[in-house]
Amino acid sequence: MPNDSDRVFLDYTQAELDQAYDQLHWAPQRDAIQVEIRKDCEAVRRSMPPRTERYGGSEAQFLDIFAPKGASGVPVVVYLHGGAWLRGSRRDCAYPAPAVTGRGAALVVPEFDNVGVVPLPQMVEQCREAVAWTVRNAASFGGDPDRVFLAGHSSGAHLASCVLLGNETLKGALLISGMYELHAPMLSARSKYVKITPEELAAASAMRHLGRIRCPVAVAWSVGDSPEFRRQGKVLTAALQGMGRLAGGGEIFSANHFEEPRQLADSDSALSRVLYALMKI
């Protein structure tokens, strides 16, 4: 047990807190997994090329749309990729498309700038723009603008939690292994590349603004996640349950943080069942 003077958050020393927010420490095979994911996504994009649209003014602000053939009035899920706010691409998130479209829904995957290009609050704003574009234009690709849902994994789940705040158009959200209170992450080594003011930190911590969530929210995390990601998921789950906003979820059995979202490629997986129950499809 560390001495009180060594603790920086709860019972964590600085080194322990850094590890608790570093998924690579818990899944050192991350890069190999992501190579596999990229190959899977390239195969999906070849077999069912997406419609790609610009939704904002920056060079990154494009989104891919995967819709069932002959779609008309189908529900839509917008999926925000993870990558520690530093990495990731819409091109690495095509893997859910066959399962989602096979279920009779459309998948929209936005690209957005990372914190090496824009500040974190601007990343959140770009994701809000992507959701707003999707609602406005859903009918153009056979989607139902009154049945748009949001999902995100890791830092994408954090961004999704921020997009939810005050949003009146989304009908539900699935948050997968994210961070919903930024106090502890910004005490960790992540603060070396995420530069935000105390006011911005507060605004981007959804746990401090749960009264502004207007729709049902499902929360999931992996048994293989780092301890702080598991804790954050459990805390948010308890809070939403107390508010009557929890729509399901819980701990998902997967090898690690990076394997977890791949379950969305299987329409019968535990994670997919949470998503489809939320969407009522």
URKALIN-V79184 format. One line per field, one symbol per residue. burial: 1 if it has 9 or more other ideal C-beta (glycine too) atoms within 8 Angstrom, else 0. A space follows every 10 residues. Layout:
# URKALIN-V79184
burial=???
This chain:
# URKALIN-V79184
burial=0100001000 0110011111 1110011001 0011001101 1101100101 0010110001 1111111100 1001111111 1111110101 1111111111 1010111111 1111100111 1111011111 1111101100 1111101111 1111111111 1111101001 0111111111 1111111101 1011010001 1011111011 0010111111 1101110111 0111111011 1010111010 1101011111 1111100010 1111111110 0
